[in-house]
Amino acid sequence: MELGIGIGWRPEIADAVEALPGIDWVEAVAENICTGHLPDSLVRLRERGVTVVPHGVSLGLGGADRPDAGRLADLAARAELLSAPLVTEHIAFVRAGGPRTSSPGLEAGHLLPVPRTLDALDVLCENVRIAQDSLPVPLALENIAALISWPGEELTEGQFLAELVERTGVRLLIDVANLHTNHVNRGEDPATALDELPVEAIAYVHVAGGVEKDGVWHDTHAHPVTAPVLDVLAELRSRVDPPGVLLERDDDFPPAGELAGELDTIRATLDRSAAHMTRSAPGFRPTARTVASAPPDATRDRLAAAQNALLAALVAGGPAPQGFDRRRLGIQSRALAAKRAGVVAKLAPELPEILGAGYRDAFLAYATARPMSAGYRRDALDFAEELLIAGRPADDAARRRLTHWWQDRAGARPPRRTTRFVRAARAALTGR
């Protein structure tokens, strides 16, 4: 299906997206769409004939466990609600621990890289086949950006993606910004990756901005698209005419004129590169899925142990697993904590309002000791509860506001440490 030029739809720029000229389609984060009520902006776009593609972020198809049936059903429901021609997700793991490792479940709150090993590929392929069988439309998977590399990898990124397509018939969502990120952070040549992967399987392409700090590229989606990322887009376009190209922006949204200018630059890059196309890729025809037995439990157990050790090091103060770059692990750990603080501030804007300038430091101190286990909304409640149990904030009025906020949103859920919490709440509300 030809998609054309699109942009990531976000509530903060909904009006701007509707007004942008030449937008053929949009992509919306699947988990942010309520099946009972579509945002008015998406309704209007669909009425205009603009295609909407749901983009999932929480399946964790690269994880050791089989994909959760409930999450798959939710993604399927959003695809049907939007009459989407396909859905997309990521080649990543997002959680670890649990029964398979006899350890507490941990949530990364972020997309983490899958080791490019044959074991991990076997697990990923079965997980993808399960997802494909549960979805009403085709699935495409995105390559992710990474700050860290797994030791002992057996395949390059291009080889890994090519084998995944061959075994499952899945389509690809190639993010050229992520290829650039992996070039800076892991020394991987984007041109080599493009040469090795099956470009005819590309469903569409992501383009996004980032920033380099101290030799590390941060794929922020909050900065303008840079020339090196456009160069990777040109490399891709010289090999294939992708069915769709989409600009992503998730934060620090610029004026609509700047978004329009970035889209114009993307169009111009595609047009210039088309003249240098080196080969014409055949149209994508899904291959028959390779008949393969499910990986044995021992394979999933090995992957589970490795992913749990890595995630524990990143979010729970665990030791660095052997073979990982400790400096890069530290950078990734701080980035995950900062992302948690930012997402919680967006979901619960009352918290930074109540805590003022002290919000970020307070949350980062909390995040260091308390790994996320049940999503960002629960994280916000747990953070507030932690503060109140400790008798914080020091200002009586702020503490009363925080207590009321927690009570309004916690509902019937009891606090983790009931006696201490009740005493703290009583003191906050009575001033004693």
Stockholm file with secondary structure:
# STOCKHOLM 1.0

chainA/1-432         MELGIGIGWRPEIADAVEALPGIDWVEAVAENICTGHLPDSLVRLRERGVTVVPHGVSLGLGGADRPDAGRLADLAARAELLSAPLVTEHIAFVRAGGPRTSSPGLEAGHLLPVPRTLDALDVLCENVRIAQDSLPVPLALENIAALISWPGEELTEGQFLAELVERTGVRLLIDVANLHTNHVNRGEDPATALDELPVEAIAYVHVAGGVEKDGVWHDTHAHPVTAPVLDVLAELRSRVDPPGVLLERDDDFPPAGELAGELDTIRATLDRSAAHMTRSAPGFRPTARTVASAPPDATRDRLAAAQNALLAALVAGGPAPQGFDRRRLGIQSRALAAKRAGVVAKLAPELPEILGAGYRDAFLAYATARPMSAGYRRDALDFAEELLIAGRPADDAARRRLTHWWQDRAGARPPRRTTRFVRAARAALTGR
#=GR chainA/1-432 SS CCCEEEEEECGGGHHHHHHCTTCCEEEEEGGGCBTTBCCHHHHHHHHTTCEEEEECCSCCTTSSSCCCHHHHHHHHHHHHHHTCSCEEEESCEEEEEEGGGTEEEEEEEEEECCCCSHHHHHHHHHHHHHHHHHCSSCEEEECCCCSCCCTTCCSCHHHHHHHHHHHHCCEEEEEHHHHHHHHHHHCCCHHHHHHHSCGGGEEEEEECCCEEETTEEECCSSSCCCHHHHHHHHHHHTTCCCSEEEECCCSSCCCHHHHHHHHHHHHHHHHHHHTTCCCCCCCCCCCCCCCCCCCCHHHHHHHHHHHHHHHHHHHSCCCCCTTSCHHHHHHHHHHHHHHHHHHHHHHCTHHHHHHGGGHHHHHHHHHHHCCCCSCHHHHHHHHHHHHHHTTCSSSHHHHHHHHHHHHHHHTTCCCSSHHHHHHHHHHHHHTC
#=GC SS_cons         CCCEEEEEECGGGHHHHHHCTTCCEEEEEGGGCBTTBCCHHHHHHHHTTCEEEEECCSCCTTSSSCCCHHHHHHHHHHHHHHTCSCEEEESCEEEEEEGGGTEEEEEEEEEECCCCSHHHHHHHHHHHHHHHHHCSSCEEEECCCCSCCCTTCCSCHHHHHHHHHHHHCCEEEEEHHHHHHHHHHHCCCHHHHHHHSCGGGEEEEEECCCEEETTEEECCSSSCCCHHHHHHHHHHHTTCCCSEEEECCCSSCCCHHHHHHHHHHHHHHHHHHHTTCCCCCCCCCCCCCCCCCCCCHHHHHHHHHHHHHHHHHHHSCCCCCTTSCHHHHHHHHHHHHHHHHHHHHHHCTHHHHHHGGGHHHHHHHHHHHCCCCSCHHHHHHHHHHHHHHTTCSSSHHHHHHHHHHHHHHHTTCCCSSHHHHHHHHHHHHHTC
//
